[in-house]
Amino acid sequence: MTSFESLCVKIEQAVNRCLDSQEPLEESIKKYLVPFANANKEIVDLRKATLEHVFKKLSARISTYPPDRLIPAAFRLLNLVLGCHEAESFLCEQAITLTILEELMETQPLEVCEKLYSFLETNKKRLLVNLIPTQGKGLILLRLSNELIRRASKSNHNAFRGRILIFLSNTYALGEVSGVNKGGECNVDNVTHYSASQDGEEAAFYNTFWGLQAYFSNPPKLFKDNNLEVVLNNIGIVLNRFADIISREKLKTAEENLGGNRNNDFEFGLPSPPSDDGCGKKRKFVEIEEEESVSFSKDYVKYFPKYLSSFALFDKEISDPNFRRIVLVQILIIMQYLTGFFPEEQARINKAKAPHDAAAVQLPTYTIMEPQQHMIQDLWNKIIGQLEQTTTNGKNFVRTILHILNMEKRWNYWKFADNCSFGSEKVMKDRAERAREDFAEALKRKAKMSKPMEPLDNKMGINKLSEFWTREDDDEKFLSDTSRNIIAPKFDTVYERIKQDGYPPEIGFILDSSDTVEEKELKEKCWVNKWFALRTARHHYLLHFNKPVKKDAKLKNAKEEEEKKDDVEALKMLIDENPTCSSGSVTKK
C-alpha cells in the first residue's frame, strides 16, 4: 500500500469519526483531523490533496441516498468541510466547500437542489469571506448558480430562480462584469407560438396581434429593414381594437345600470323595504371579508407565466381587461425602449459617456426620425388613456407604471453613460458640480429674501395712508359729512364713457364656453363697466334701485328677455323720468 493510499484510509476513518461524533464539529476537528497537520513533512504535503479526495468520495456516496437521508447527511458533510477550512491549521482550501456542493447538485433533481441551496443562504457570511468575483470560489459560485438557473423551469421553479438571483445580487457588485449585458442581448428563446393558418378578418387581426411578440422579445429586430414602421402600424391597429372593446363595455355597463334603475324599488332616494331573499339587509363584516378574499384569489389565479395563444380563446382573451392591461403595459415598455433612440436622448447619453470607453454597454446604432417620433408619442398617449379606462383604479395604476418606467430610464442612463459605476471620478465630479450649483442658487434666494421691502406703489402715497389709518375722527360722522370732498364721478359721466366703450354688448352678457378670446374679453369688460356705473349711481339715485321696470313688449320669450336684460339701461330710464330723486333729498309721505 502506497503512502497516499494509507494516508487516505487514515483520513477517511478520521472524517467518519467526525461525522458520527456527537461532539460539536469544532471539537471533533481538533481531536481527529488537526493532528494530521502536525505530522512529518511527507504527510503535510499530501494532507490537503488527500482530504479533498476523501471529501469528494464521501459526497459521491451521499449522493446515492434518498432525499430524506441525503439532506441531513450533505449538510453535516458541508459543515465539516467548512469547519476544516476555518480551523487554525487550514486543513483544506477555501473553495472546496463550494466544489463539493456543486458536485452534489449536479447529481440531484431540482427539488433536492432547492433544499441544498439553503446551505448557501444560511452560511453566506462564512462562505463569502475574502471572495474575489473573478477567481477562486467567486467563479465556482457563479458557475453553480448559472447552471441551476439554466436547469430551472420558468413556470415551475420561478421562486427558486428568484432566490438564486437575489443571492447573486447581494453577493456581487452591481457593476460586476458577469452581471452586465454589455452587448444588449435579448432572450431570443422566449418564442410565442400561435397558429397562423386561419382565414378571415378576425384571423388577420389574430396574426397581427401575436406577431408583435416576435419583436417584443427581441427589440433590436425592430431596426432591421422596415420593421419599425410595420410594428408601429400594427400596434395602432391593436389599440384601435382595444378602444372599440372599451366603448362596447361602457355602453353595456350603461345599459345594465339603466335597466337596474328601472327595476329597483328605490324612489326619491329612499330604500325599499328588505325582501325575503335577503336583499336590502345589512351584511355582516365576516361576509364582506370572505367576499374580498375570494375576489383576491380570483385575481391571483389570472397570472400566467406564458400566453395562451389558441385562436379559439383569442376573442375571450382580448375581452378580459386583465389580459388587455398586461398587453398594454408590454407595449408601453417597448415605447419606452424606443424613446432611447430619439436624437435628444442619444445626445444626452453620448455627452455623459466617457470618450472611447471600450467597456461601455453597447446600443444599436439607430436614430428614430421625427415622423416616427410623433407616431410613438401618439401611441404612448393612447396607451395611457386606455390603461386609465381599463383598470378600476386606472390613474393610480398608470402613475405607478410611469414611476417604474422612469426608474428604468435612470437605470439605462446609469448603464450606458456611467458604465454601471457608482464611485467613478466622473460621477463624483458631476455630483460635486450639481451640489455647488444648488448651493449658489440657495445663496441667491437667501440674499433676495434678506433685502428690505421696497415702498408700496400707492396712488395715495405712504403718508396719506398713514394719516387715514391714524385718524381719530368718528368713522360714521366722517362718512355722513356731505361737505367733504368726494372725487367719485357722476352717473351721467360714467354712462357716456361706457357707451363709448361699446356698452351694452350686442352679443349679450352671458359667458359661454364657445366664445372666442375677443368675445370673452369684451363681455368681461362690459361686466366691469356695469358694476362701475351701478356703483357710481348708488350715491344720488339709491331709491331707484328698488323700483320695477316695465318690460319691453318686443321681447317675447323669457330666454331672450334674460339675455337682453340690462340693469344700467333700466336705471337710466328711471333717472330720466325723475332726475331729482336722490337718496339724500327724498322725504317720507
C-alpha positions as CSV (number, residue, x, y, z in Angstrom):
1,M,0.0,0.0,0.0
2,T,1.4,3.4,-1.0
3,S,1.8,6.3,1.3
4,F,-1.2,8.1,-0.4
5,E,-3.5,5.1,0.0
6,S,-2.5,4.5,3.6
7,L,-3.0,8.2,4.4
8,C,-6.3,8.2,2.6
9,V,-7.5,5.3,4.7
10,K,-6.5,7.1,7.9
11,I,-8.0,10.4,7.0
12,E,-11.3,8.7,5.9
13,Q,-11.5,7.0,9.2
14,A,-10.9,10.4,11.0
15,V,-13.6,12.1,8.8
16,N,-16.1,9.3,9.6
17,R,-15.4,9.7,13.3
18,C,-16.1,13.5,13.0
19,L,-19.3,12.8,11.1
20,D,-20.5,10.2,13.6
21,S,-19.4,12.0,16.7
22,Q,-22.0,13.6,19.0
23,E,-19.5,16.3,19.9
24,P,-19.5,19.8,18.3
25,L,-17.7,19.8,14.9
26,E,-15.0,22.2,16.1
27,E,-14.1,19.8,18.9
28,S,-14.2,16.8,16.6
29,I,-11.9,18.5,14.0
30,K,-9.4,19.4,16.7
31,K,-9.5,15.9,18.1
32,Y,-9.3,13.8,14.9
33,L,-8.1,15.9,11.9
34,V,-5.8,18.6,13.3
35,P,-3.1,16.0,14.3
36,F,-2.5,15.3,10.6
37,A,-1.3,18.9,10.2
38,N,1.4,18.3,12.8
39,A,2.8,15.1,11.2
40,N,6.0,14.7,9.3
41,K,6.7,16.7,6.1
42,E,5.6,13.9,3.7
43,I,2.1,13.8,5.3
44,V,1.8,17.6,5.3
45,D,2.4,17.8,1.6
46,L,-0.2,15.1,0.9
47,R,-2.7,16.2,3.5
48,K,-4.8,18.8,1.5
49,A,-5.0,16.7,-1.6
50,T,-5.9,13.6,0.4
51,L,-8.5,15.3,2.5
52,E,-10.1,16.8,-0.6
53,H,-10.2,13.4,-2.2
54,V,-11.9,11.9,0.8
55,F,-14.5,14.7,1.0
56,K,-15.4,14.1,-2.7
57,K,-15.6,10.4,-2.2
58,L,-18.0,10.8,0.7
59,S,-20.1,13.3,-1.3
60,A,-20.4,10.8,-4.1
61,R,-21.6,8.2,-1.6
62,I,-24.1,10.6,-0.1
63,S,-25.5,11.5,-3.5
64,T,-26.9,7.9,-3.8
65,Y,-29.0,8.4,-0.6
66,P,-32.8,9.0,-0.8
67,P,-33.8,12.7,-0.2
68,D,-34.8,12.1,3.4
69,R,-31.3,10.8,4.3
70,L,-29.4,12.9,1.7
71,I,-30.2,16.4,3.0
72,P,-29.1,16.0,6.7
73,A,-26.0,13.9,5.6
74,A,-25.0,16.5,3.0
75,F,-25.4,19.4,5.5
76,R,-23.3,17.5,8.0
77,L,-20.5,16.9,5.5
78,L,-20.6,20.5,4.2
79,N,-20.4,21.9,7.7
80,L,-17.4,19.7,8.4
81,V,-15.6,20.9,5.2
82,L,-16.3,24.5,6.1
83,G,-15.1,23.9,9.6
84,C,-11.9,22.4,8.3
85,H,-11.2,25.5,6.3
86,E,-11.9,27.7,9.2
87,A,-9.6,25.7,11.6
88,E,-6.4,27.3,12.6
89,S,-4.3,24.8,10.7
90,F,-6.2,25.4,7.4
91,L,-6.7,21.8,6.7
92,C,-8.2,22.4,3.2
93,E,-8.6,25.1,0.6
94,Q,-11.5,27.7,1.0
95,A,-13.1,26.8,-2.4
96,I,-13.5,23.0,-1.6
97,T,-16.9,23.6,0.2
98,L,-18.5,25.2,-2.9
99,T,-16.9,22.5,-5.2
100,I,-18.5,19.7,-3.2
101,L,-21.8,21.5,-3.1
102,E,-21.6,21.9,-6.9
103,E,-20.9,18.2,-7.4
104,L,-23.8,17.2,-5.2
105,M,-26.2,19.4,-7.0
106,E,-25.2,18.1,-10.4
107,T,-26.5,14.6,-9.4
108,Q,-29.7,15.7,-7.8
109,P,-33.1,16.9,-9.1
110,L,-34.1,20.5,-8.7
111,E,-36.4,19.7,-5.7
112,V,-33.4,18.5,-3.7
113,C,-31.2,21.3,-5.1
114,E,-33.7,23.9,-3.7
115,K,-33.0,22.5,-0.2
116,L,-29.3,22.2,-0.7
117,Y,-29.1,25.8,-1.9
118,S,-30.4,26.9,1.5
119,F,-27.0,25.9,2.9
120,L,-25.5,28.8,0.8
121,E,-28.2,31.2,2.2
122,T,-27.7,30.3,5.8
123,N,-23.9,30.2,5.7
124,K,-23.4,33.2,3.4
125,K,-21.1,35.2,5.8
126,R,-18.8,32.2,6.4
127,L,-18.7,31.1,2.7
128,L,-18.1,34.6,1.2
129,V,-15.0,35.6,3.3
130,N,-12.3,37.1,1.0
131,L,-14.5,36.4,-2.1
132,I,-12.9,37.6,-5.3
133,P,-15.5,37.6,-8.1
134,T,-13.0,36.8,-10.9
135,Q,-11.2,33.9,-9.4
136,G,-11.3,31.0,-6.9
137,K,-14.6,30.4,-5.2
138,G,-16.2,33.5,-6.8
139,L,-16.1,31.7,-10.2
140,I,-17.3,28.4,-8.7
141,L,-20.3,30.2,-7.0
142,L,-21.2,32.0,-10.3
143,R,-20.9,28.7,-12.3
144,L,-23.0,26.8,-9.8
145,S,-25.8,29.4,-9.7
146,N,-25.9,29.9,-13.5
147,E,-26.2,26.1,-14.0
148,L,-29.1,26.0,-11.6
149,I,-30.9,28.9,-13.4
150,R,-30.4,27.1,-16.7
151,R,-31.9,23.9,-15.3
152,A,-34.8,25.6,-13.5
153,S,-38.1,26.0,-15.3
154,K,-39.5,29.5,-15.6
155,S,-43.0,28.2,-14.9
156,N,-42.5,25.5,-12.3
157,H,-39.4,26.9,-10.4
158,N,-39.8,30.6,-10.7
159,A,-39.5,31.1,-6.9
160,F,-36.2,29.1,-6.9
161,R,-34.8,31.2,-9.7
162,G,-35.7,34.3,-7.8
163,R,-33.9,33.1,-4.7
164,I,-30.7,32.5,-6.8
165,L,-30.9,35.9,-8.5
166,I,-31.4,37.6,-5.1
167,F,-28.5,35.8,-3.6
168,L,-26.2,36.7,-6.5
169,S,-27.3,40.4,-6.5
170,N,-26.5,40.5,-2.8
171,T,-23.1,38.8,-3.3
172,Y,-21.7,40.5,-6.4
173,A,-21.4,44.2,-7.1
174,L,-23.9,45.8,-9.4
175,G,-21.1,46.8,-11.7
176,E,-19.7,43.3,-11.9
177,V,-18.9,42.2,-15.5
178,S,-20.8,39.0,-15.2
179,G,-24.0,40.9,-14.3
180,V,-23.8,43.5,-17.1
181,N,-25.3,42.8,-20.5
182,K,-22.7,44.8,-22.4
183,G,-23.9,43.6,-25.8
184,G,-27.6,44.4,-25.2
185,E,-28.5,40.8,-25.9
186,C,-32.1,39.7,-25.5
187,N,-33.7,36.4,-24.6
188,V,-34.5,35.2,-28.1
189,D,-35.5,31.8,-26.7
190,N,-38.8,33.3,-25.5
191,V,-40.8,32.4,-28.5
192,T,-44.6,32.7,-28.6
193,H,-46.2,30.0,-30.8
194,Y,-49.5,30.6,-32.4
195,S,-51.4,29.1,-35.4
196,A,-51.4,31.4,-38.3
197,S,-53.4,29.2,-40.8
198,Q,-56.9,30.7,-40.3
199,D,-58.6,33.0,-42.8
200,G,-60.8,36.0,-42.4
201,E,-60.8,39.4,-40.8
202,E,-60.6,38.1,-37.3
203,A,-57.8,35.7,-38.2
204,A,-55.9,38.6,-39.8
205,F,-56.1,40.6,-36.5
206,Y,-55.1,37.4,-34.6
207,N,-51.9,37.1,-36.7
208,T,-51.2,40.8,-36.3
209,F,-51.6,40.7,-32.6
210,W,-49.5,37.7,-31.8
211,G,-46.9,38.6,-34.5
212,L,-45.9,41.6,-32.3
213,Q,-44.4,39.2,-29.7
214,A,-41.5,38.3,-32.0
215,Y,-40.4,41.9,-31.9
216,F,-41.2,42.4,-28.2
217,S,-38.9,39.5,-27.2
218,N,-36.1,40.8,-29.4
219,P,-36.4,44.6,-29.7
220,P,-33.2,45.2,-31.8
221,K,-35.0,43.3,-34.6
222,L,-37.2,46.5,-34.9
223,F,-34.3,48.4,-36.5
224,K,-33.9,46.0,-39.4
225,D,-35.4,46.8,-42.8
226,N,-38.8,48.4,-42.5
227,N,-39.8,46.6,-39.3
228,L,-40.2,49.7,-37.1
229,E,-42.8,51.2,-39.4
230,V,-44.7,47.9,-39.7
231,V,-44.7,47.3,-35.9
232,L,-45.9,50.8,-35.1
233,N,-48.8,50.5,-37.6
234,N,-49.7,47.1,-36.1
235,I,-49.7,48.5,-32.6
236,G,-52.0,51.2,-33.8
237,I,-54.4,48.5,-35.1
238,V,-54.3,46.7,-31.8
239,L,-55.0,49.9,-29.8
240,N,-57.9,50.7,-32.1
241,R,-59.4,47.3,-31.5
242,F,-59.0,47.7,-27.7
243,A,-60.6,51.1,-27.9
244,D,-63.7,49.6,-29.6
245,I,-63.9,46.9,-26.9
246,I,-63.7,49.6,-24.2
247,S,-66.5,51.6,-25.9
248,R,-68.7,48.5,-26.1
249,E,-68.0,47.7,-22.4
250,K,-69.0,51.2,-21.4
251,L,-72.2,51.0,-23.4
252,K,-73.1,47.6,-21.9
253,T,-72.4,48.9,-18.4
254,A,-74.6,52.0,-19.0
255,E,-77.5,49.8,-20.3
256,E,-77.2,47.5,-17.3
257,N,-77.2,50.4,-14.9
258,L,-80.3,51.9,-16.8
259,G,-82.1,48.5,-16.6
260,G,-81.2,48.2,-12.9
261,N,-82.6,51.7,-12.2
262,R,-85.9,50.7,-13.9
263,N,-86.3,47.5,-12.0
264,N,-85.3,48.6,-8.5
265,D,-87.8,49.8,-5.9
266,F,-85.9,53.0,-4.9
267,E,-87.8,56.2,-5.2
268,F,-86.8,59.7,-4.2
269,G,-83.6,58.4,-2.7
270,L,-85.4,56.2,-0.1
271,P,-84.5,52.5,0.1
272,S,-87.2,49.9,-0.4
273,P,-88.1,47.5,2.4
274,P,-86.0,44.4,2.7
275,S,-87.3,41.4,0.7
276,D,-87.5,37.8,1.7
277,D,-84.3,36.8,-0.2
278,G,-82.2,38.9,2.0
279,C,-81.7,41.9,-0.5
280,G,-81.5,45.2,1.3
281,K,-80.3,43.6,4.5
282,K,-77.0,44.8,6.0
283,R,-74.3,42.2,5.5
284,K,-72.0,41.1,8.3
285,F,-68.3,42.1,8.2
286,V,-67.4,38.4,8.0
287,E,-69.3,38.0,4.8
288,I,-67.7,41.1,3.2
289,E,-64.2,39.9,4.3
290,E,-64.8,36.4,2.8
291,E,-66.0,38.0,-0.5
292,E,-62.9,40.2,-0.7
293,S,-60.7,37.2,-0.1
294,V,-62.4,35.2,-2.8
295,S,-62.0,38.1,-5.3
296,F,-58.4,38.4,-4.4
297,S,-57.9,34.6,-5.1
298,K,-59.6,35.0,-8.4
299,D,-57.3,37.9,-9.4
300,Y,-54.3,35.8,-8.2
301,V,-55.1,32.8,-10.5
302,K,-55.3,35.0,-13.5
303,Y,-51.4,35.2,-13.6
304,F,-50.0,33.1,-16.4
305,P,-46.2,32.6,-16.9
306,K,-46.9,32.3,-20.7
307,Y,-49.6,33.5,-23.0
308,L,-52.4,31.2,-24.2
309,S,-52.3,31.8,-27.9
310,S,-55.1,29.5,-29.1
311,F,-57.3,31.0,-31.8
312,A,-60.4,29.6,-30.0
313,L,-59.5,31.6,-26.9
314,F,-58.5,34.8,-28.6
315,D,-61.9,36.6,-28.5
316,K,-62.3,35.8,-24.8
317,E,-58.7,36.9,-24.0
318,I,-59.0,40.3,-25.6
319,S,-62.3,40.8,-23.9
320,D,-60.6,40.3,-20.5
321,P,-59.5,43.7,-19.0
322,N,-56.6,42.0,-17.1
323,F,-55.2,40.5,-20.3
324,R,-55.5,43.8,-22.2
325,R,-53.8,45.6,-19.3
326,I,-50.8,43.1,-19.5
327,V,-50.5,43.7,-23.2
328,L,-50.8,47.5,-22.9
329,V,-48.0,47.6,-20.3
330,Q,-45.9,45.4,-22.5
331,I,-46.4,47.8,-25.4
332,L,-45.6,50.7,-23.1
333,I,-42.3,49.1,-22.2
334,I,-41.4,48.9,-25.9
335,M,-42.4,52.5,-26.4
336,Q,-40.0,53.4,-23.5
337,Y,-37.3,51.4,-25.2
338,L,-37.8,53.3,-28.5
339,T,-37.6,56.7,-26.8
340,G,-34.0,55.9,-26.0
341,F,-33.2,56.2,-29.8
342,F,-34.6,59.8,-30.1
343,P,-31.8,62.2,-31.1
344,E,-32.1,64.2,-27.9
345,E,-31.8,61.2,-25.7
346,Q,-28.8,59.8,-27.6
347,A,-27.1,63.2,-27.4
348,R,-27.6,63.3,-23.7
349,I,-26.1,59.8,-23.2
350,N,-23.2,60.5,-25.5
351,K,-22.4,63.7,-23.8
352,A,-22.2,62.0,-20.4
353,K,-20.4,58.9,-21.7
354,A,-16.6,58.8,-21.4
355,P,-14.9,59.0,-24.9
356,H,-13.5,55.8,-26.4
357,D,-14.7,53.7,-23.5
358,A,-14.2,50.1,-24.6
359,A,-16.0,48.7,-21.6
360,A,-19.2,50.7,-22.2
361,V,-22.5,49.0,-22.8
362,Q,-23.3,48.9,-26.5
363,L,-26.6,50.0,-28.1
364,P,-27.8,49.5,-31.6
365,T,-26.7,52.4,-33.8
366,Y,-30.1,53.7,-34.9
367,T,-31.8,57.0,-34.8
368,I,-35.6,57.5,-34.9
369,M,-36.7,60.3,-37.2
370,E,-39.3,63.0,-36.4
371,P,-42.3,61.4,-38.1
372,Q,-41.8,58.2,-36.2
373,Q,-41.3,60.2,-33.0
374,H,-44.7,61.7,-33.4
375,M,-46.2,58.3,-34.1
376,I,-44.6,56.9,-30.9
377,Q,-45.8,59.8,-28.9
378,D,-49.4,59.4,-30.2
379,L,-49.3,55.7,-29.4
380,W,-48.0,56.4,-25.9
381,N,-50.9,58.8,-25.2
382,K,-53.4,56.3,-26.4
383,I,-51.9,53.5,-24.2
384,I,-52.0,55.8,-21.1
385,G,-55.7,56.7,-21.8
386,Q,-56.7,53.0,-22.3
387,L,-54.9,51.9,-19.1
388,E,-56.8,54.6,-17.1
389,Q,-60.1,53.2,-18.5
390,T,-59.2,49.5,-18.3
391,T,-58.5,49.2,-14.6
392,T,-60.8,50.1,-11.7
393,N,-58.2,52.5,-10.2
394,G,-56.7,53.4,-13.5
395,K,-55.0,56.7,-12.7
396,N,-53.1,55.3,-9.7
397,F,-52.1,52.3,-11.8
398,V,-50.8,54.5,-14.6
399,R,-49.0,56.7,-12.0
400,T,-47.2,53.6,-10.7
401,I,-46.3,52.2,-14.1
402,L,-44.9,55.6,-15.2
403,H,-42.8,55.8,-12.0
404,I,-41.4,52.3,-12.7
405,L,-40.6,53.3,-16.3
406,N,-38.9,56.5,-15.1
407,M,-36.7,54.4,-12.7
408,E,-35.9,52.1,-15.6
409,K,-34.9,55.1,-17.7
410,R,-32.5,56.2,-14.9
411,W,-31.1,52.6,-14.8
412,N,-30.5,52.7,-18.5
413,Y,-28.6,56.0,-18.2
414,W,-26.5,54.5,-15.4
415,K,-25.7,51.5,-17.6
416,F,-25.0,53.4,-20.9
417,A,-23.5,56.6,-19.6
418,D,-21.9,55.7,-16.2
419,N,-20.9,52.1,-17.3
420,C,-22.6,50.6,-14.2
421,S,-20.2,52.5,-11.8
422,F,-21.1,54.3,-8.5
423,G,-17.9,55.8,-7.3
424,S,-16.1,56.7,-10.5
425,E,-14.3,60.0,-10.8
426,K,-16.7,61.3,-13.4
427,V,-19.8,60.5,-11.3
428,M,-18.3,62.1,-8.2
429,K,-17.3,65.2,-10.2
430,D,-20.8,65.6,-11.6
431,R,-22.3,65.3,-8.2
432,A,-19.9,67.9,-6.7
433,E,-20.7,70.3,-9.6
434,R,-24.5,69.9,-9.0
435,A,-24.0,70.4,-5.3
436,R,-22.1,73.7,-5.9
437,E,-24.8,74.9,-8.3
438,D,-27.6,74.1,-5.8
439,F,-25.6,75.9,-3.1
440,A,-25.1,79.0,-5.2
441,E,-28.9,79.1,-6.1
442,A,-29.7,78.8,-2.4
443,L,-27.4,81.7,-1.5
444,K,-29.1,83.9,-4.2
445,R,-32.5,83.1,-2.8
446,K,-31.4,83.9,0.7
447,A,-29.8,87.2,-0.3
448,K,-33.0,88.2,-2.1
449,M,-35.2,87.4,0.9
450,S,-32.8,89.3,3.2
451,K,-33.3,92.6,1.3
452,P,-35.6,95.2,2.9
453,M,-39.0,95.5,1.2
454,E,-39.4,98.3,-1.3
455,P,-42.0,101.1,-0.7
456,L,-45.5,100.2,-1.8
457,D,-46.6,101.7,-5.1
458,N,-49.9,103.5,-4.0
459,K,-51.6,106.5,-5.6
460,M,-52.4,108.0,-2.2
461,G,-48.8,107.8,-1.0
462,I,-47.5,106.3,2.2
463,N,-48.1,109.5,4.2
464,K,-51.7,109.7,3.1
465,L,-52.3,106.1,4.1
466,S,-50.7,106.6,7.5
467,E,-52.9,109.6,8.1
468,F,-56.0,107.7,7.1
469,W,-55.4,104.8,9.5
470,T,-54.3,107.0,12.4
471,R,-57.2,109.5,12.0
472,E,-59.1,109.9,15.3
473,D,-62.4,111.1,13.9
474,D,-65.5,109.1,14.2
475,D,-66.0,106.9,11.0
476,E,-69.8,107.3,11.0
477,K,-69.6,111.0,11.3
478,F,-66.9,111.3,8.7
479,L,-68.8,109.2,6.2
480,S,-72.1,111.1,6.7
481,D,-70.4,114.5,6.2
482,T,-71.8,115.9,2.9
483,S,-69.3,118.8,2.9
484,R,-66.3,116.5,2.5
485,N,-64.7,116.4,-0.9
486,I,-66.0,113.4,-2.9
487,I,-64.0,112.7,-6.1
488,A,-66.3,110.0,-7.4
489,P,-67.6,110.8,-10.9
490,K,-71.3,111.3,-11.6
491,F,-73.5,108.7,-13.2
492,D,-74.1,110.7,-16.4
493,T,-70.4,111.0,-17.0
494,V,-69.8,107.3,-16.4
495,Y,-72.8,106.4,-18.6
496,E,-71.4,108.3,-21.5
497,R,-68.0,106.8,-21.1
498,I,-69.2,103.2,-21.0
499,K,-71.4,103.8,-24.0
500,Q,-68.3,104.8,-25.9
501,D,-66.7,101.5,-24.9
502,G,-69.5,99.5,-26.6
503,Y,-71.8,99.1,-23.7
504,P,-74.1,97.1,-23.8
505,P,-72.6,94.4,-26.0
506,E,-74.6,93.2,-28.9
507,I,-73.6,89.5,-28.2
508,G,-75.1,89.7,-24.7
509,F,-73.5,89.4,-21.2
510,I,-73.7,85.7,-20.6
511,L,-70.4,83.9,-20.8
512,D,-70.3,80.8,-23.0
513,S,-67.6,78.1,-23.5
514,S,-67.9,78.6,-27.2
515,D,-66.9,82.3,-27.1
516,T,-63.7,83.4,-28.7
517,V,-61.0,85.1,-26.8
518,E,-62.1,88.5,-28.1
519,E,-65.7,87.9,-27.2
520,K,-64.8,86.7,-23.7
521,E,-62.7,89.8,-23.1
522,L,-65.5,92.1,-24.4
523,K,-68.1,90.5,-22.1
524,E,-65.8,90.7,-19.1
525,K,-65.1,94.4,-19.8
526,C,-68.8,95.1,-20.0
527,W,-69.4,93.4,-16.7
528,V,-66.8,95.7,-15.1
529,N,-68.4,98.8,-16.7
530,K,-71.8,97.7,-15.5
531,W,-70.5,97.4,-11.9
532,F,-68.8,100.8,-12.1
533,A,-71.9,102.5,-13.4
534,L,-74.2,101.0,-10.7
535,R,-71.6,101.7,-8.0
536,T,-71.5,105.4,-9.1
537,A,-75.3,105.8,-9.2
538,R,-75.9,104.4,-5.7
539,H,-75.0,107.7,-4.0
540,H,-77.6,110.0,-5.6
541,Y,-80.2,107.5,-7.0
542,L,-80.3,104.7,-4.4
543,L,-84.1,104.7,-4.2
544,H,-84.4,103.9,-7.9
545,F,-82.7,100.5,-7.3
546,N,-85.9,99.0,-5.7
547,K,-88.4,100.2,-8.4
548,P,-89.6,97.7,-11.0
549,V,-89.1,98.4,-14.7
550,K,-91.6,97.9,-17.5
551,K,-90.6,95.0,-19.7
552,D,-90.1,95.6,-23.3
553,A,-93.0,94.2,-25.3
554,K,-90.7,93.3,-28.2
555,L,-89.0,90.6,-26.0
556,K,-91.4,87.7,-26.4
557,N,-89.7,84.7,-24.8
558,A,-88.1,84.6,-21.4
559,K,-84.7,83.4,-22.5
560,E,-84.3,86.4,-24.9
561,E,-85.5,88.7,-22.1
562,E,-82.9,87.4,-19.7
563,E,-80.2,87.7,-22.3
564,K,-81.1,91.3,-23.1
565,K,-81.7,92.4,-19.5
566,D,-79.6,95.4,-18.6
567,D,-79.7,97.0,-15.1
568,V,-77.8,100.1,-16.2
569,E,-80.3,100.9,-19.1
570,A,-83.2,100.3,-16.7
571,L,-81.6,102.7,-14.1
572,K,-81.0,105.3,-16.9
573,M,-84.7,105.2,-17.8
574,L,-85.8,105.8,-14.2
575,I,-83.3,108.6,-13.8
576,D,-84.6,110.3,-17.0
577,E,-88.2,110.1,-15.6
578,N,-87.3,111.5,-12.2
579,P,-83.8,113.1,-12.4
580,T,-84.2,114.9,-9.0
581,C,-84.7,111.7,-7.0
582,S,-81.9,111.4,-4.5
583,S,-81.3,109.2,-1.5
584,G,-80.5,112.3,0.4
585,S,-83.4,114.6,-0.7
586,V,-86.4,112.3,-0.7
587,T,-88.8,112.7,2.2
588,K,-91.4,110.4,3.6
589,K,-95.0,111.0,2.7
